[in-house]
Amino acid sequence: MEKDYFVPFADYGEDKFEEKRSKFTGRLWHVETAEEAVAKIKEMRETYWDATHNCYAYILREGNVMRYSDDGEPQGTAGMPILEVLRHENLTDCVCVVTRYFGGILLGTGGLVRAYTQGAQVAVAAAGVQRMSLICTRLFCTCCLITTARSRRPTTARM
């Protein structure tokens, strides 16, 4: 049985775009643990403290962990679209942070969903992805048992 999953090819990918004067920057990192993901998120919040929003999502293969945050945007308009991009690309062991600098024009809920989706997509494209495989094989062994006169008495196995 083979199960494929994908991780970012590069340890880091970043790209920017503008939507109705709001500036969006999507960033994607390869991480192994929730602590690493939280550290990257914290680093982005400290570095871009003046940004209007730093929305994120991360997926970890170990423990099947998925988390996201809208960081003050209307519920379901930022973190969930980022998470959906990661899930659609079958990405694991990664964290994506999309930073928004408000440009003065309200995007509406549909516009926010499209913008944060695009932010995650450009980050994934910048990092690239690589295919990994988990290969599980079921192995059956057949052993021949030769009996002799000495080995006919019952014995107990010792480890």
Residue, then its C-alpha position, 0 to 999 in steps of 0.5 A: m500500500e502506498k500513500d502519497y503526500f506532499v511537502p514544500f520543496a524549498d524550506y521557504g517560499e514567498d510572493k506578493f500581490e495587490e488587491k484593491r490597494s490592499k497588499f498581501t504577502g503569502r509565505l510558506w515554510h516546511v515545519e516538522t512540529a507544532e512548536e516550529a509552526v507556532a514559532k514561525i507564526k509568532e515571528m511573522r506577527e513580531t516582524y510585521w506587527d504593523a500589518t492589519h492581519n497575519c492569518y495562517a494555517y498549518i498542517l502536520r502529518e504527525g498526529n494529523v494536526m490542522r490549525y488556522s486563524d482568521d486574525g481579526e478578519p470575518q470568521g471563515t474568510a482568511g484562515m479556512p481558505i488558506l487551510e483549504v489551499l494546503r489541503h487541496e495541494n495535499l501538503t503536510d508538514c507546512v505552515c502558511v502565513v498571509t499578511r495583509y496591509f489594508g488599502g482602504i477599500l473593503l473587499g467583502t467576504g467573497g473578496l477576502v476569501r479570494a484574496y487569502t486563497q490567492g495569497a496561499q496559492v502564490a506562497v505554494a507556487a513560490a516554494g514548490v512542492q515535492r512528492m513523498s511516499l509512505i510505502c507499507t508492505r505486508l510480508f508473509c514468511t513461510c518456514c520449514l520445520i524439520t523434526t528429528a528424534r531429539s527435537r520431538r520433545p516439547t520445548t519452550a521458546r526463550m527470548 
